[in-house]
Amino acid sequence: MSFERKTVAYKTLHFPGDSHDVLLDIYLPISAILHSKLKDSQNGSNHKLAVLIYFHGGGLTVGNRISWFPTWLQKRITDAGHIFISPDYRLIPSGSTTGHDIFEDIKDVFRFIVNYSSELPSDSSNSSSTPKIRLEIDPDRIAAILSLYGMGGNFLTPHYYLPKNSVFFQGREILDPTLFEDLRYPECQSSSSRVITDSPNTYFPPDSPDIVGKPGSLTNTGPPGFPSNRRMFLGRLYLQLGEYLDYYTGEHEPTSLSAAIRKEAQQSASSSENSRNLQECLAHIIPSQHLHLFPSLLPAHAYASWPPHLHGLLRKAGVTSVMSVAEGMEHSFDYQPAAEVVHKEEFDRIGRWLDGFLKPIASN
């Protein structure tokens, strides 16, 4: 089944003397079923299509709506006759961006889609004569959430707030922080810093010099396949320094939030009966204005590892939750060249699982 992609601005950021459109892509399925629905719609019938919204990865520091794009997921969703949407959002650090701004962008994506009613041609090859669809989404019909090794299930683990001096991501070297001074606080929030919503994952081309690349260096010219966008190292750098939560919340001064959490962890570890009690102590360190950025702290206190603990909490709460574990695989395993072949069975299972929730929406 084919599809058509349409890019639209879902919001505009305004700055003194400047403005910036934040974009999203709409992948509209083209099929005999869709054409039939559109034809009926012109005759007065009101048919619905389900929508899946995909938020790109990159540790909130890099990427755009087509970076690390899960083609396997998009194809299965549009092939099933559903709409697939992928938005950009503000990235940390750029301007004064924090997790609060990203949270606002996410809410604005939903606000935009709920109110969006632009005509979308269903066939670019003959758009003047084919039916058109109006995108109007029911905000009360969110049916399912799929997390692809998403971060943030539990921010109060040492992974986020403890500095690391040895390799902590498989096959990834320890970074030199001095090569990223312009992307660290306070330089990253200087008056010259501009808000960024589009920072693609780019790599040096095959004809680049076959030299040793230094992550973060401004003088890198290779080697082939080495990241050419310095922001691609940022998420890992902040985790390595144990400062990620400072950038996420904006709590750098007068006291670093990460430093405050480390101090509380050291003082409480010896007296806490278990890890749950320790993380209850750590939760009290977070200023109240940031609590909504730590969703696991609000409804259920997700204190164990993610995702198994959250999976258990969801099932206990009566939510249909399915956990898929790719044994022995590393982060971003589904972007590898042979992933569609190696993981086809699991990809198909995920596609069927989502379709099972989306299809009833489209049929009602």
Secondary structure, DSSP 8 states (H G I E B T S, - for coil): -EEEEEEEEEEEEEETTEEEEEEEEEEEEE-HHHHHHHHHHHTT------EEE----STTTSB-TTTT--HHHHHHHHHTT-EEEEE----SSSTT--HHHHHHHHHHHHHHHHH---EEES-GGGTTTS-EEE----TT-------SS-S-S-S-SHHHHS--SS--STT-----GGGGGGGSTTGGGSTT----S-B---B--TTS------TT-TT----TTSB--GGGGHHHHHHHHT-HHHHHH---SSS-HHHHHHHHHHHHHTT-SSHHHHHHHHHTTS-GGGGGG-GGGTTT---S-TTHHHHHHHHHTT--------TT--TTGGGSTTHHHHTHHHHHHHHHHHHHHHHHHHH-
